[in-house]
Amino acid sequence: MAKGSGNTRCSSHGGNPYHVNGVRKEYWELPQSQQRTVQSLMKTYSKGMRDNLREKTVMMKSDGKEIQVGFNREGCDHLVRDAMMKLSGKYFSKNSLYNFDRILEKAVELPSSHALYKERHDGKTKFFKYTDNEGRGVIIKVAYNPTAGDKKRYFPYSLDDKKRLGPPLPHSERREAERGIATAGSTSFEASGSEIHYLTR
C-alpha cells in the first residue's frame, strides 16, 4: 500500500516498535529500548533484502539512456537504515524492501546534475534521482561506482522524503545507534552519520 502525497503512511512492522502508548512516533522520539528493537529488525531486513535481490537487475532511464541497476550489500544496508531510521519505517514494509526491484521498475527519473554534495572516498562519482510511482513521495538515489563490477556499478543507495520535517537526531545518539547496528549480529552496516540528512523547520 502506498500513501497519497502529503499524507502519513505507516507501514507495518512486527511488534509495532514505532508506537509508544498507542501513538506512532518518529525513530528519534523512541526510547532506547525501542530503538534497539528497530535496529534488530534492520539487521533482519538487510539480510533478507540482499538474499532476495543479489542476482536481480533493473533497467532504468537516465538522461535518455538505459542503465542497468543491480543490488549490493552496501546499498541494501544503507537503504534499510534510511527506511527505518531516517524515514521511521513509514513508507517501506519488509515486503517492500525485499522486493525493491519492483519499486525501481516503476520509478520515475527526476532532473539532476548528478553532482556530489561532498568529497567522497568510496568510489561513488555520481548519483541519479528517482521518485517512486506508487504515491509514497519518496526520493530514491541510485549511486554510480565505476570501479565496481558491470552489474553493480549502478545500485540504489539512499532514500529521502522531501516533505519530511522533523528535528535532527542528536549527533551523539545517532552515532551510538549506528555503532550498535554496525557491531551487532553478523550484518555489517556502514556507519556514516554524515549520510543521514534531516530537514528542519
Sequence and secondary structure as in RCSB ss.txt:
>XXXX:A:sequence
MAKGSGNTRCSSHGGNPYHVNGVRKEYWELPQSQQRTVQSLMKTYSKGMRDNLREKTVMMKSDGKEIQVGFNREG
CDHLVRDAMMKLSGKYFSKNSLYNFDRILEKAVELPSSHALYKERHDGKTKFFKYTDNEGRGVIIKVAYNPTAGD
KKRYFPYSLDDKKRLGPPLPHSERREAERGIATAGSTSFEASGSEIHYLTR
>XXXX:A:secstr
    TTS      TT TTEETTEE  GGGS HHHHHHHHHHHHHHHHHHHHHHTT  EEEEETTEEEEE   HHH
HHHHHHIIIIISTTSS  HHHHHTHHHHHHH EE       SS  SSS  EEEEEE SSS  EEEEEEE TTS G
GGSEEEEEEEETT       HHHHHHHHHHHHHSSS      GGG      
